[in-house]
Amino acid sequence: MEKPQFIDRRNLDLKKSPFKTGKWRFCDTIKLLYVVNGEIAFRSLKKTVWAKGGEMLFLSPNTLFSIDSVPETSSLEILSIQPEIFKGFYGDGLSAQILDDILARPDVEYFKASAKSSIGRRLIQAEKDLFNINKKSEYSLLNESIKLLQIIQILSEVVAGKKQRISKPSLAEKKLVLMLRYIDENIASPITTKDLGAAADIKERECLRIFQDLIKVSPGQYIMQRRLEMAESMLSGAQVISTADIAKKCGFVSSSYFIKLFKRTYGKTPGQYVLEATVSRNSDNPLDALSDFFG
């Protein structure tokens, strides 16, 4: 059976990556972000959390956030885990139920773990063990399964211990999440402001206002950013996909237009990016890539 691509691992050196602070991103997976060194500030629509070297952040799916401040010396280990993995290839009824209990707490957008607590040490160690599994090993699938179940169990303990917050997302925030989810689900097709308004049951003018008020960009700007991020993720993966296929899957009008925008954003053509990613996967120094680690 072919192994599903439900886990993405990234090493991120922020000094070398084409990163821009203040850029809002939609997290559609479970994220574990371990700060190797430096200090990172993550901001949701409601608050800011700082994480320094040796600390970890858990991000829940459907979380909207940005990185506000990034010291140039900072670096991260990032694990992105699709929730579906616990309900299919790896999962069983028990692990799926545990995951549902975690995702049923929308008030827990993210939390910080450190080695100062016992549960924090367990979570950090499990993440590092999973991050460092040799993918070429014949036992990699089994080892990943064991570590994933361990991580989800620890996360459930943390979430269960969190006091239920009274504050709830505003109506505008709920509408924004609906529109961002619609963009992800229809990224290969043309998307208009009218489409987004219909997805959130609001008028086009309200759609524009919500984007500007909450994430300070227009719907068109966000859609293009998302298309480029998804294209970068495909180019960074082990699966070989042609530039034309990526352009089509990510909703670009043509391959030439995709190549032009990608080079303008990342400073290299898609072909050059793939070459670097391929060399990285076969060396001891992984490619320092960012763009779609946030979903």
Steps between C-alpha positions, in 0.01 A plus 500: 500500500630845412585714799277809517663843502327613817816606687726786394831570673694822457820649634466878484792740527327838504816686401513315168129466427295747289287587802294814551368590843140600554372265229177330607476126440222245533600184683304204362703226669630417847832680541781436747765771485816444703723807537859378467647841579402866502154628590180505293177697549176342377191717488139387466209736457476525879847476654875462451711213633881499507697176480875483551765236447401167655126578498226364273171629365199286415266651240149368448344474151290797384724743688583832336828659609818679398859519616551855620865511596784273390858543619728410210675229701180305567443151363215250531412136461148474359265203483173531308256214560173454312224412752364243252804284566345384829177396331650304214837354422652519848194537713253296695177582677666599825756739349230655279286566808795654685562728203134601487521599867793731419341656194174552691675779694510796257594724791839326512650649183853431616705454812864506599690210653841512666740255660420655839194277531482122483232500229696760303813286508301199380345693210830654391678166513225326301511773235877476469484121477241524222690777324821297494355168379694371202243494217708247306485242779277199441348564843436874445125458455464300821722742694304800371172337598620437855630855544191660347271316740726600787486866393122505464460343845726766657314778318170368632637517856609860448170611345298321768689698763425834335222698660216573258521861389183704490614716209382383160597599145319806372253468213754660266767247605261212436418639156869541421575137588216387272646703213856380558380141511313556173820630340694190603229267375469677162856617443520336153202700372446872440381662823316830509393728782144399417592134557653581839198704604270213409714255698461716811145617423601867486510771235814572297553833675496325839745241368747773402457676835565184704821420312630855539398535865631163621799407283576830321502359146243473223344164413695499172831555678431222745393257227823561306705456817324171570553372147871569521525334840326186375722494191810526718378213713456279192843593369659417836345152517653173393235436236599616150241739354542703183489879505192491278316267740589714801383814322169329422452352848568837665276704270752699296378608156814367329834334571691808385305724736561257788875489429517880485322548832689219672839642401394848609399363842770240570788632293529185288304311239290195596759279328784646706291462815432132428871438439593651837228301676618177338861560600385588852305176547811305417737693723551567868387861462124525431370785287403801705156555352197680649214598291236238560597363836192706630256327276 
